Amino acid sequence: MEKGELEEIAKDPGSLTPVAREALRSEMLGRGMEAPPANAGAAETSASKDEAPSPVMIARYGGVPEALLAKSMLDSAGIESFLGDENLVRLDWFYSNLVGGIKLLVREEDAETARALLEKNSPEKP
């Protein structure tokens, strides 16, 4: 990057992750430029971490097809979801027992809605 680009980024160090902030600082010091302080923007970053929603596991599935079906139901309802350990189970289905199945994760504020949707649309067990 050019000197001007680095200076532009350094104007708002709070928008960077701690690793990116340190990399920017190191690069600027290496070029003999005035760098932002090491802890610049740290207060803003910690505040945003407190506000960030944490994922919540709402279900576990032993196989990929069931997990993908549940995820697609949530996606259709506009609920963002994520499948944890899906790729590992895809490698070998036997790993499912090892890792505790495929985990369906959603944002904390969407958890109750997602659980209700999955319970409403799940077939009756014999």
C-alpha positions in Angstrom: 0.0 0.0 0.0 1.0 3.6 -0.5 1.8 5.9 2.4 -1.4 7.8 1.9 -3.5 4.7 2.0 -1.9 3.6 5.3 -2.5 7.0 6.8 -6.1 6.9 5.7 -6.6 3.5 7.4 -4.8 4.7 10.5 -7.4 7.6 10.9 -9.9 5.0 12.2 -8.0 2.2 14.0 -11.2 1.2 15.8 -12.6 -0.3 12.6 -9.7 -2.8 12.5 -9.4 -6.1 14.4 -6.6 -6.2 17.0 -4.4 -8.2 14.7 -5.0 -5.9 11.8 -4.3 -2.9 14.0 -1.0 -4.3 15.1 0.0 -5.2 11.5 -0.8 -1.6 10.5 1.2 -0.2 13.4 4.2 -2.5 12.6 4.1 -1.6 8.9 3.9 2.1 9.6 6.7 2.0 12.1 8.8 -0.1 9.7 8.4 2.7 7.1 9.4 5.4 9.6 5.8 6.8 9.7 4.0 8.0 12.7 1.7 5.1 13.8 -1.4 5.0 16.0 -0.8 3.9 19.6 -0.9 0.2 20.2 -4.2 0.4 22.1 -6.0 2.8 19.8 -9.5 1.7 19.2 -9.3 -1.1 21.8 -12.2 0.3 23.8 -14.4 0.5 20.7 -13.5 -3.1 19.8 -14.3 -4.5 23.2 -17.6 -2.6 23.3 -18.5 -4.1 19.9 -17.6 -7.6 21.1 -20.1 -7.2 23.9 -22.8 -6.3 21.4 -22.1 -9.0 18.9 -24.6 -11.8 19.0 -23.2 -15.2 20.0 -24.3 -18.3 18.2 -26.6 -20.8 20.0 -26.9 -24.5 19.2 -30.5 -25.3 18.7 -30.3 -28.9 17.4 -27.9 -31.8 16.6 -28.2 -34.1 13.7 -26.5 -37.5 13.0 -26.5 -37.1 9.3 -26.0 -34.5 6.6 -29.4 -34.8 4.9 -31.3 -34.1 8.1 -29.1 -31.1 9.0 -29.4 -29.6 5.5 -33.1 -29.9 5.6 -33.4 -28.1 8.9 -31.0 -25.4 7.7 -33.0 -24.9 4.6 -36.2 -24.5 6.6 -34.6 -21.8 8.7 -33.1 -20.1 5.6 -36.5 -20.1 4.0 -37.9 -18.3 7.0 -35.2 -15.7 6.9 -33.3 -17.0 9.9 -29.5 -17.0 9.3 -28.0 -20.4 10.4 -24.8 -22.3 10.4 -23.9 -26.0 10.5 -21.1 -26.8 12.8 -18.9 -29.9 12.1 -20.8 -30.5 8.8 -17.6 -30.9 6.7 -16.0 -33.3 9.2 -19.1 -35.5 9.1 -19.1 -35.3 5.3 -15.6 -36.8 5.3 -16.8 -39.9 7.1 -20.2 -40.4 8.7 -18.5 -42.3 11.6 -17.1 -39.0 12.9 -20.6 -37.8 13.7 -20.5 -39.8 17.0 -17.1 -38.5 17.8 -17.9 -34.8 17.5 -21.5 -35.1 18.8 -23.3 -34.7 15.5 -23.8 -31.8 13.1 -24.7 -28.7 15.2 -27.3 -26.3 13.9 -26.4 -22.8 15.2 -28.4 -19.6 15.0 -28.1 -16.1 16.5 -29.1 -15.9 20.2 -32.1 -13.6 19.4 -33.4 -16.0 16.7 -33.1 -19.2 18.9 -36.6 -19.4 20.2 -38.2 -18.7 16.8 -35.9 -21.2 15.1 -36.7 -24.0 17.7 -40.4 -23.3 17.3 -40.2 -23.5 13.5 -38.3 -26.7 13.6 -40.6 -28.3 16.1 -43.7 -27.2 14.1 -42.3 -28.6 10.8 -40.8 -31.9 12.1 -42.6 -35.1 11.3 -44.3 -37.0 14.1 -42.1 -39.8 15.5 -43.8 -43.2 15.5 
